[in-house]
């Protein structure tokens, strides 16, 4: 039995999904997004958004692109996915409204996709599932306000909380809500 060949778009979406899945499975590891996408944020939106999902973004030019698959632009407290290509201090008040889910429905929490710079900036030590228990993982993340990490810590009330994808060009790091983050001084 032969299977139909992937179209270029299907292959791009498939490879993006695998990078996102593995990045949440192994927090702190850098995974490459496929090179065929015009932008990482568009590839992630194409992969995660469809007619049954919703999103929030402050980037007005991205709204049409992110809506292409039928996803709806909603208010911050109702949106399933939040896209911040450049997270600023001003965005943190809006981000406080993002859903962390409920005890009965933790899957109703928001997933955050945030632009960052890997290898420079704030050092973070990660522990938790998917990380070697004998050795914590340390990563350096720039381009994100330091207050964001405090906001994230307050939002995590397992099983509630945000899953986060940090994006640097065509690379992604996943930080699920189960990951404990210590900020290095």
MOLINGI-V611205 format. One record per pair of residues at least 24 apart in sequence whose ideal C-beta (glycine too) atoms are under 10 Angstrom apart, sorted by the first residue. I is the first residue (numbers start at 1). J is the second residue. If there is no record, write none. Layout:
# MOLINGI-V611205
I_J + I_J
This chain:
# MOLINGI-V611205
8_34 + 8_36 + 9_36 + 9_37 + 9_46 + 11_36 + 12_36 + 12_37 + 12_42 + 12_43 + 12_46 + 12_47 + 13_37 + 13_43 + 13_44 + 13_46 + 13_47 + 13_48 + 14_47 + 15_43 + 15_47 + 16_40 + 16_42 + 16_43 + 16_44 + 16_45 + 16_46 + 16_47 + 16_48 + 16_172 + 17_43 + 17_44 + 17_46 + 17_47 + 17_48 + 18_47 + 19_43 + 19_44 + 19_47 + 19_165 + 19_170 + 19_171 + 19_172 + 19_174 + 20_44 + 20_47 + 20_48 + 20_111 + 20_113 + 20_163 + 20_165 + 20_172 + 20_174 + 21_174 + 22_130 + 22_172 + 22_174 + 23_130 + 23_164 + 23_165 + 23_166 + 23_167 + 23_171 + 23_172 + 23_173 + 23_174 + 23_175 + 23_176 + 24_111 + 24_129 + 24_130 + 24_163 + 24_164 + 24_165 + 24_172 + 24_173 + 24_174 + 24_175 + 24_176 + 24_177 + 24_178 + 24_179 + 25_129 + 25_130 + 25_174 + 25_176 + 26_129 + 26_130 + 26_131 + 26_132 + 26_137 + 26_173 + 26_174 + 27_126 + 27_127 + 27_128 + 27_129 + 27_130 + 27_131 + 27_137 + 27_139 + 27_164 + 27_173 + 27_174 + 27_175 + 27_176 + 27_178 + 27_179 + 27_180 + 27_181 + 28_124 + 28_125 + 28_126 + 28_127 + 28_128 + 28_130 + 28_131 + 28_136 + 28_137 + 28_138 + 28_139 + 28_166 + 28_173 + 28_174 + 28_175 + 28_179 + 28_181 + 29_126 + 29_130 + 29_131 + 29_137 + 29_139 + 29_172 + 29_173 + 29_174 + 30_118 + 30_119 + 30_139 + 30_166 + 30_168 + 30_171 + 30_172 + 30_173 + 30_174 + 31_165 + 31_170 + 31_171 + 31_172 + 31_173 + 31_174 + 32_169 + 32_170 + 32_171 + 32_172 + 33_165 + 33_167 + 33_169 + 33_170 + 33_171 + 33_172 + 34_170 + 35_170 + 36_170 + 37_170 + 38_65 + 39_65 + 39_85 + 39_167 + 39_169 + 39_170 + 40_85 + 40_113 + 40_115 + 40_165 + 40_167 + 40_168 + 40_169 + 40_170 + 40_171 + 40_172 + 41_65 + 41_66 + 41_83 + 41_84 + 41_85 + 41_113 + 41_114 + 41_115 + 41_165 + 41_167 + 42_66 + 42_68 + 42_83 + 43_167 + 43_170 + 43_172 + 44_81 + 44_83 + 44_111 + 44_113 + 44_165 + 44_167 + 44_172 + 45_69 + 45_71 + 45_81 + 45_83 + 45_113 + 48_80 + 48_81 + 48_83 + 48_111 + 48_113 + 48_165 + 49_80 + 49_81 + 49_83 + 52_80 + 53_79 + 53_80 + 53_81 + 53_111 + 54_78 + 54_79 + 54_80 + 54_81 + 54_110 + 55_79 + 55_80 + 55_81 + 55_82 + 55_83 + 55_110 + 55_111 + 55_113 + 56_80 + 56_81 + 56_82 + 56_83 + 56_84 + 56_94 + 56_95 + 56_97 + 56_98 + 56_110 + 56_112 + 57_81 + 57_82 + 57_83 + 57_84 + 57_85 + 57_113 + 58_82 + 58_83 + 58_84 + 58_85 + 58_86 + 58_87 + 58_88 + 58_90 + 58_91 + 58_94 + 59_83 + 59_84 + 59_85 + 59_86 + 76_110 + 77_110 + 78_108 + 78_110 + 79_110 + 79_111 + 80_107 + 80_108 + 80_109 + 80_110 + 80_111 + 81_110 + 81_111 + 81_112 + 81_113 + 81_165 + 82_110 + 82_111 + 82_112 + 82_113 + 82_114 + 82_162 + 82_164 + 83_111 + 83_112 + 83_113 + 83_114 + 83_115 + 83_165 + 83_167 + 84_112 + 84_113 + 84_114 + 84_115 + 84_116 + 84_144 + 84_148 + 84_167 + 85_113 + 85_114 + 85_115 + 85_143 + 85_167 + 86_114 + 86_115 + 86_116 + 86_143 + 86_144 + 87_112 + 87_114 + 87_115 + 87_116 + 87_143 + 87_144 + 87_145 + 87_148 + 87_166 + 88_143 + 88_144 + 88_145 + 88_148 + 89_145 + 89_146 + 89_147 + 89_148 + 90_145 + 91_145 + 91_148 + 92_145 + 92_147 + 92_148 + 92_150 + 92_151 + 93_151 + 95_147 + 95_148 + 95_151 + 95_152 + 95_155 + 95_162 + 96_151 + 96_154 + 96_155 + 98_151 + 98_155 + 98_162 + 99_155 + 99_160 + 99_162 + 100_154 + 100_155 + 100_156 + 100_157 + 100_159 + 100_160 + 100_161 + 100_162 + 100_177 + 101_157 + 101_159 + 101_160 + 101_161 + 101_162 + 101_177 + 102_159 + 102_160 + 103_157 + 103_158 + 103_159 + 103_160 + 104_159 + 105_159 + 105_160 + 106_157 + 106_158 + 106_159 + 106_160 + 106_161 + 106_177 + 107_159 + 108_160 + 109_155 + 109_156 + 109_159 + 109_160 + 109_161 + 109_162 + 109_163 + 109_177 + 110_155 + 110_161 + 110_162 + 110_163 + 110_164 + 111_162 + 111_163 + 111_164 + 111_165 + 111_174 + 111_176 + 111_177 + 112_148 + 112_152 + 112_155 + 112_162 + 112_163 + 112_164 + 112_165 + 112_166 + 112_175 + 113_163 + 113_164 + 113_165 + 113_166 + 113_167 + 113_172 + 114_141 + 114_143 + 114_144 + 114_148 + 114_164 + 114_165 + 114_166 + 114_167 + 114_175 + 115_143 + 115_144 + 115_166 + 115_167 + 115_168 + 115_169 + 116_140 + 116_141 + 116_142 + 116_143 + 116_144 + 116_148 + 116_164 + 116_165 + 116_166 + 116_167 + 116_168 + 116_171 + 116_172 + 116_173 + 117_141 + 117_142 + 117_143 + 117_144 + 117_166 + 117_168 + 117_169 + 118_142 + 118_143 + 118_166 + 118_167 + 118_168 + 118_169 + 118_171 + 118_172 + 118_173 + 119_168 + 120_168 + 121_146 + 122_146 + 122_148 + 122_149 + 122_183 + 122_184 + 122_185 + 123_182 + 123_183 + 123_184 + 123_185 + 124_149 + 124_173 + 124_175 + 124_179 + 124_181 + 124_182 + 124_183 + 124_184 + 125_180 + 125_181 + 125_182 + 125_183 + 125_184 + 126_173 + 126_175 + 126_179 + 126_180 + 126_181 + 126_182 + 127_178 + 127_179 + 127_180 + 127_181 + 127_182 + 128_158 + 128_175 + 128_176 + 128_177 + 128_178 + 128_179 + 128_180 + 128_181 + 129_176 + 129_178 + 129_179 + 129_180 + 130_174 + 130_176 + 130_178 + 130_179 + 131_178 + 131_179 + 131_180 + 136_180 + 136_182 + 137_179 + 138_182 + 138_184 + 139_166 + 139_173 + 139_175 + 139_181 + 140_184 + 141_166 + 141_168 + 141_173 + 141_175 + 141_181 + 142_168 + 143_168 + 146_183 + 149_181 + 149_182 + 149_183 + 150_183 + 152_177 + 152_179 + 152_181 + 153_180 + 153_181 + 153_182 + 153_183 + 156_180 + 156_181
